[in-house]
Amino acid sequence: MNRFYIEAELNTGNTIELTESVFHHWVRVLRAKEQEQAIFFNGKGGEYVVTLTEINKKNAFVSIDQFDPVDRTPPFQIVLGQVMSKGDRMDYAIQKATELGVTTIQLLTSERCEMRLKYDRDQKKLDHWQSVAIAACEQCGMNRVPEVLAPIALIDWIKSAQLPPSRFVLAPNKDQENVLLDSSPDLALLIGPEGGLSETEIETANQNHFKNWCIGDRVLRTETAPVVALSILNYHFSIK
């Protein structure tokens, strides 16, 4: 059964009109027919079985038939601080981080960052990345969509008083601390750009309670690092 994220209030027994994006994808692209069913979720928890009751030229309606309170959220809350990269690498990092249960993705700029978002037109890029996260949730079964936050300077982020108490920075070739020992399931994870974090950035992170985390003997690419780190955290907190 197809799954769709929809920005709408969902209550069993109601009939609602499809949003433009869901109408386009389900009716136009997938050529759905009346009485076809799908699963809707709106990011507020759980999911709904709906039935397509009416299709018109420019809109369509569904009945909301059944609610399932299923929650596939991992047993942790992770704020991922990801320095931006160009091309498909950023899409990949956001997609896989979402599939692996990240809570929030804070985009960052750094000394070696490959790109900057400075102008109003770059809202399109942010909207695209948020849509990548939504599509990943539709595919993997997650019912809560991580928010992709507009970029800020890495130094400002690591000094934020709002960060969780457990904080890790992926720092290859550094003395590794036992980051997972007694770590809280509410944590922040910092991942640098393709060229890596500078010594000053790592030192500043350490001064702000980030522990160095070196995963193995290899230097991982910026889009691979969140996949590996989040996989380890999923395993760690599932057996803890």
C-alpha positions, 0 to 999 in steps of 0.5 A: 500500500502506498504511503503519503505524507500530507499536511492536513488534519487527520481524523477518522470518519472525516473526508478531506481533499488531497493536497496538491502534492499528494494529488499529483503523486498519487492520482496523476503519477501513480494513476490511482483509481476510486476505492483505492486505499493508501496510508497517510501520516501528518508527522504528529504520530501514527498513520491512517488508512484512507480510501480514495472516494472521488476523483475530479479533473483538478482535485480528489477526496479521501475518507479517513477510515482507520487509525494505527498508533504505530510508532517506528521512531528509534529509542533516541533523539539525535540532532545531526549537525551536517556541514553542507556539501554539493551535488547528490551527496547532501541528498544522500546524507539527508535521505539515509539519516532520515531512514535511520531515525534522526530527529533534526538535521541542522545544516552547517557552514564551516571553514571548508564548506563547499557551498553557501546559502545566502539568498531568498532563492535558496529557499528552494534548495531547503524545500528540496532537502525537506522533501527528500526527508519526507520521501524517505519517511514515506518509503521507510515507514517513519511517521515523524518527519525530521526538520531540516533547518536552515544553515548556520555557522558551525561555531555558533551551533556547537556553542549553543546552549540548546544542544543535548548533553551528549555530544559527539564529533566525528574526528578521524585520526584523533584520540578516541573517547568512549563516546557511547559509555553512559551516553544519553539517548538524547544527543548531538552528532557533528559531521564535517565537510568533504575536506574535514573539520579544521583543527580549530573547529575540532578544538572548539567542539571539544571545549563545548563538550563534544567528545571525539569519535573515530569510527574505525581506521578509515576516513569516511566520506561526509555522506557516509559518516552519518549512515555509519554513526547512526547505524551504530547508535541504533544498535547501541540503544536497541540493546542498552 
